[in-house]
Amino acid sequence: MAFTDESLLIFDGACGTTLQSMNIAPSAWGDLAGCNEFLNISAPEYIIELHKKFLEAGAMVVETNTFGASSIVLTEYGLENKVDEINREAVKNAKKAISQLKDSSQPRYIAGSIGPTTKLPSLGHIETKVLAQSIREQVISLLEAGVDALIVETCQDLLQLKTALISCFEILDVAPKKLPVLASVTFEKQGTMLLGTDIAAVCATLAPFPLFSLGLNCATGPTDMVSQIQYLSQTWDKRISCIPNQGMPELKDGKTHYPLSPEEYSQHMLKFVAEYGVSIVGGCCGTGPEHIRQLATCLRGQKPQRQLQTNTESII
């Protein structure tokens, strides 16, 4: 079965917070502490272990450890000449994790993660042509390394997202292998993207793109995503993804704490699938292997259900 044929896709959980929970030797980081992508080449065994944890928990899709593997981000660590190597090794690490699974009866897939970088073009941080070139470079490496899909995620600036998608499709249009592209935006608790864009504007802007799916990830937990997911359910005619945090982060004893238990998290996600037709689910910040295990158990045998409305005036 192919990635696009799966009626329900369960993605993995948080990369960063899961790595923080692992006993990683300080030498693995060198002098680049905080650069998770560096571990793809400095200590790949940890990344393979990370992927295996989620795969064994029931994830069908693992995202490559490449969220910040664009030249824009890697330049901040002096790794601008390592873009191709880091992206290719990230895919190789995901493939190794899949190959080491004892149960190979269920298809497993690899999604190439493309993050928003650290610069927003709408705020003048970067020119769109510079951003586009950086994204194209990363896409080529991920594509040639053999990912099954691309996910452009945690997008807070609609211009950044459009630029990234145009770059993706420019490469895919001439590539021998066509891949599904997933777009995932990030909405703040107040109900808009960071720069004030609402979900209706997102849908209108992205409608011309041949996307496999559109959805939300990061910033908030599932309860704060309900209105946007409901809107997508009633207006967006392609597949919907929801990859939330483990609830809204709280500060406890000087440390970031995410409140939702695996059971609470999975029940929220079940509602999104059963009532709003979400067919791509997973976890962002805070969600560990146990959240994905509970999610996979909760969704066993579940089919996404939804009916598109032709008249959306009441929800705009």
C-alpha positions as CSV (number, residue, x, y, z in Angstrom):
1,M,0.0,0.0,0.0
2,A,1.2,3.5,-0.8
3,F,1.3,6.5,1.6
4,T,-1.6,8.2,-0.3
5,D,-3.7,5.0,-0.1
6,E,-3.9,4.9,3.7
7,S,-7.3,6.0,5.0
8,L,-5.7,7.0,8.3
9,L,-2.1,8.0,8.9
10,I,-0.6,8.1,12.4
11,F,2.5,10.2,12.6
12,D,5.1,10.1,15.4
13,G,5.4,12.4,18.4
14,A,7.7,15.2,19.4
15,C,11.3,15.1,18.3
16,G,12.8,17.8,20.6
17,T,11.1,17.0,23.8
18,T,11.7,13.2,23.3
19,L,15.4,13.8,22.7
20,Q,15.6,15.9,25.9
21,S,14.3,12.9,27.8
22,M,17.0,10.6,26.4
23,N,20.4,10.1,28.0
24,I,22.5,11.7,25.2
25,A,26.2,11.9,25.8
26,P,27.4,15.5,25.9
27,S,30.1,14.6,23.4
28,A,27.4,13.9,20.8
29,W,26.6,17.6,20.7
30,G,30.1,18.9,20.4
31,D,29.8,22.6,20.8
32,L,26.4,22.7,19.1
33,A,24.1,22.0,21.9
34,G,20.5,22.5,20.9
35,C,21.0,21.6,17.2
36,N,19.0,18.4,17.0
37,E,19.8,18.1,13.3
38,F,23.5,17.8,14.0
39,L,22.9,14.5,15.8
40,N,22.0,13.0,12.4
41,I,25.8,12.9,11.6
42,S,27.4,13.2,15.0
43,A,25.5,10.5,16.8
44,P,23.0,8.8,14.5
45,E,22.3,6.0,17.0
46,Y,20.2,8.4,19.1
47,I,18.1,9.4,16.2
48,I,17.5,5.8,15.1
49,E,16.5,5.1,18.7
50,L,14.1,8.0,18.7
51,H,12.4,6.8,15.5
52,K,12.2,3.2,16.8
53,K,10.5,4.4,20.0
54,F,7.6,5.9,18.0
55,L,7.5,3.1,15.5
56,E,7.2,0.5,18.2
57,A,4.5,2.5,19.8
58,G,2.4,2.3,16.6
59,A,3.4,5.3,14.5
60,M,3.0,4.6,10.8
61,V,4.9,7.7,9.7
62,V,8.2,9.1,11.1
63,E,9.3,12.6,10.3
64,T,12.9,13.0,9.5
65,N,15.0,14.9,12.0
66,T,15.3,17.8,9.6
67,F,12.9,20.5,11.0
68,G,15.8,22.9,11.1
69,A,18.0,21.4,8.4
70,S,17.7,24.3,5.9
71,S,20.8,26.4,5.2
72,I,19.1,29.3,6.9
73,V,19.0,27.6,10.2
74,L,22.2,25.5,9.9
75,T,24.2,28.7,9.1
76,E,23.5,29.8,12.7
77,Y,25.5,26.8,13.9
78,G,28.2,27.1,11.2
79,L,26.8,24.1,9.4
80,E,25.8,25.8,6.2
81,N,28.0,23.4,4.1
82,K,26.4,20.3,5.7
83,V,22.8,20.8,4.4
84,D,22.9,17.9,1.9
85,E,24.7,15.5,4.2
86,I,22.5,16.2,7.2
87,N,19.3,15.8,5.2
88,R,20.4,12.6,3.5
89,E,21.7,11.1,6.8
90,A,18.4,12.0,8.5
91,V,16.5,9.9,5.9
92,K,19.0,7.1,6.2
93,N,18.5,7.1,10.0
94,A,14.8,6.8,9.6
95,K,15.2,4.0,7.1
96,K,17.5,2.1,9.5
97,A,14.9,2.4,12.3
98,I,12.2,0.9,10.1
99,S,14.5,-1.9,9.0
100,Q,15.2,-2.8,12.6
101,L,11.6,-3.3,13.5
102,K,10.6,-6.9,14.4
103,D,7.1,-6.5,13.0
104,S,7.3,-5.6,9.3
105,S,3.7,-6.5,8.5
106,Q,2.5,-2.9,8.6
107,P,3.8,-0.4,6.0
108,R,5.9,2.4,7.5
109,Y,6.6,5.7,5.8
110,I,9.0,8.6,6.1
111,A,8.0,12.2,5.8
112,G,10.6,14.8,5.1
113,S,10.2,17.6,7.7
114,I,10.6,21.1,6.4
115,G,10.4,23.7,9.2
116,P,9.6,27.5,8.9
117,T,13.3,28.4,9.4
118,T,14.0,31.2,11.9
119,K,13.1,34.1,9.6
120,L,9.7,35.5,8.5
121,P,9.6,37.2,5.1
122,S,6.5,39.2,5.9
123,L,8.5,40.9,8.7
124,G,11.4,41.6,6.4
125,H,13.7,39.1,8.1
126,I,14.6,37.5,4.7
127,E,13.9,38.0,1.0
128,T,11.6,35.4,-0.5
129,K,14.1,34.5,-3.2
130,V,16.7,33.6,-0.5
131,L,14.1,31.6,1.4
132,A,13.1,29.8,-1.8
133,Q,16.6,28.8,-2.7
134,S,17.2,27.4,0.8
135,I,14.0,25.3,0.7
136,R,14.7,24.0,-2.8
137,E,18.1,22.8,-1.6
138,Q,16.6,20.9,1.3
139,V,13.8,19.4,-0.8
140,I,16.3,18.1,-3.4
141,S,18.3,16.3,-0.7
142,L,15.2,14.8,1.0
143,L,13.7,13.7,-2.4
144,E,16.9,12.1,-3.6
145,A,17.4,10.3,-0.2
146,G,14.0,8.6,-0.6
147,V,11.3,10.1,1.5
148,D,7.7,9.1,0.9
149,A,6.2,12.6,1.5
150,L,7.1,16.1,2.4
151,I,5.6,18.0,5.3
152,V,6.0,21.8,5.4
153,E,5.1,22.4,9.0
154,T,4.8,24.9,11.9
155,C,4.1,27.7,9.5
156,Q,3.4,31.1,11.2
157,D,3.7,33.4,8.1
158,L,1.5,32.7,5.1
159,L,4.2,34.3,2.8
160,Q,6.8,31.9,4.2
161,L,4.4,28.9,3.6
162,K,3.6,30.0,0.0
163,T,7.2,30.4,-0.8
164,A,8.1,27.0,0.7
165,L,5.2,25.3,-1.2
166,I,6.1,27.0,-4.5
167,S,9.7,25.8,-4.0
168,C,8.6,22.2,-3.3
169,F,6.4,22.0,-6.3
170,E,9.0,23.5,-8.6
171,I,11.3,20.6,-7.7
172,L,8.6,18.0,-7.8
173,D,7.3,19.1,-11.2
174,V,10.5,18.1,-12.8
175,A,11.4,15.2,-10.5
176,P,11.1,11.6,-11.7
177,K,9.2,10.7,-8.5
178,K,6.1,12.6,-7.4
179,L,5.5,12.9,-3.7
180,P,2.5,14.0,-1.6
181,V,3.0,17.4,0.1
182,L,1.4,18.2,3.4
183,A,1.1,21.7,4.7
184,S,0.6,22.4,8.4
185,V,0.0,25.9,9.9
186,T,0.4,27.0,13.5
187,F,-2.3,28.9,15.2
188,E,-1.9,30.8,18.4
189,K,-4.4,30.6,21.3
190,Q,-6.2,33.7,20.1
191,G,-7.2,31.9,17.0
192,T,-4.9,33.3,14.3
193,M,-1.5,32.6,13.0
194,L,1.3,34.7,14.5
195,L,0.9,37.5,12.0
196,G,-2.9,37.6,12.3
197,T,-4.0,35.3,9.5
198,D,-7.2,33.4,10.0
199,I,-8.1,29.9,8.8
200,A,-10.4,31.2,6.0
201,A,-7.5,33.2,4.5
202,V,-5.2,30.1,4.8
203,C,-7.7,28.0,2.9
204,A,-8.3,30.6,0.2
205,T,-4.6,31.1,-0.3
206,L,-3.6,27.4,-0.5
207,A,-6.6,26.3,-2.6
208,P,-4.7,26.5,-5.9
209,F,-1.8,24.2,-4.6
210,P,-2.0,20.5,-5.3
211,L,-1.7,19.6,-1.6
212,F,-2.2,16.2,-0.2
213,S,-3.4,17.7,3.1
214,L,-3.8,20.9,5.1
215,G,-3.9,21.0,8.9
216,L,-2.5,22.4,12.2
217,N,0.4,21.6,14.4
218,C,2.3,23.0,17.4
219,A,1.6,26.1,19.6
220,T,-1.5,24.7,21.4
221,G,-3.1,21.5,22.4
222,P,-6.1,19.9,20.7
223,T,-8.8,21.8,22.6
224,D,-7.6,25.1,21.1
225,M,-7.6,23.7,17.6
226,V,-11.3,22.8,17.5
227,S,-12.6,25.8,15.6
228,Q,-10.0,25.6,12.9
229,I,-10.4,21.9,12.5
230,Q,-14.1,22.3,12.3
231,Y,-13.7,24.9,9.6
232,L,-11.4,22.7,7.6
233,S,-13.9,19.8,8.0
234,Q,-16.7,21.9,6.4
235,T,-14.7,23.7,3.7
236,W,-11.4,22.0,2.8
237,D,-12.0,19.3,0.1
238,K,-8.7,17.5,0.6
239,R,-7.3,15.6,3.6
240,I,-7.0,17.2,7.0
241,S,-4.1,16.8,9.5
242,C,-4.0,17.6,13.2
243,I,-0.7,17.3,15.1
244,P,-1.1,19.2,18.4
245,N,1.1,19.7,21.4
246,Q,0.4,17.8,24.6
247,G,-1.8,20.6,25.7
248,M,-0.8,24.2,26.3
249,P,2.6,24.4,27.9
250,E,2.8,25.5,31.5
251,L,5.7,26.5,33.7
252,K,6.2,24.3,36.8
253,D,9.2,24.6,39.0
254,G,11.0,26.4,36.3
255,K,10.4,23.7,33.7
256,T,8.0,23.5,30.8
257,H,5.2,21.1,31.5
258,Y,2.6,19.7,29.1
259,P,-0.6,18.7,30.9
260,L,-2.5,16.2,28.8
261,S,-2.1,12.5,29.7
262,P,-1.8,10.0,26.8
263,E,-5.5,9.0,27.5
264,E,-6.8,12.6,27.4
265,Y,-4.8,13.4,24.3
266,S,-6.0,10.3,22.4
267,Q,-9.6,10.9,23.2
268,H,-9.4,14.4,21.8
269,M,-7.8,13.0,18.6
270,L,-10.5,10.3,18.3
271,K,-13.1,13.0,18.2
272,F,-11.3,14.9,15.4
273,V,-11.2,11.7,13.4
274,A,-14.7,10.5,14.1
275,E,-16.5,13.8,13.9
276,Y,-14.4,16.1,11.7
277,G,-12.8,13.6,9.3
278,V,-9.2,14.3,10.3
279,S,-7.2,11.5,8.6
280,I,-3.6,12.4,9.5
281,V,-2.8,12.6,13.2
282,G,0.2,12.7,15.4
283,G,1.9,14.7,18.2
284,C,4.0,17.8,18.5
285,C,5.7,19.3,21.5
286,G,5.5,17.2,24.6
287,T,4.0,14.1,23.1
288,G,6.1,11.0,23.7
289,P,5.9,7.3,22.6
290,E,3.2,6.6,25.2
291,H,0.9,9.3,23.6
292,I,1.4,7.7,20.2
293,R,0.8,4.2,21.7
294,Q,-2.5,5.3,23.2
295,L,-3.4,7.1,20.0
296,A,-2.8,4.0,17.9
297,T,-4.8,1.9,20.3
298,C,-7.7,4.4,20.4
299,L,-7.9,4.7,16.6
300,R,-7.7,1.0,15.8
301,G,-10.4,0.2,13.3
302,Q,-11.5,3.9,13.1
303,K,-12.4,5.5,9.8
304,P,-12.4,9.3,9.3
305,Q,-15.9,10.6,8.9
306,R,-17.0,14.0,7.6
307,Q,-19.4,15.7,5.2
308,L,-18.4,18.8,3.4
309,Q,-20.8,21.7,3.5
310,T,-21.6,23.7,0.4
311,N,-22.8,26.7,2.3
312,T,-20.1,27.9,4.7
313,E,-21.5,31.3,5.5
314,S,-22.4,30.4,9.0
315,I,-18.9,29.4,10.0
316,I,-16.8,32.1,8.3
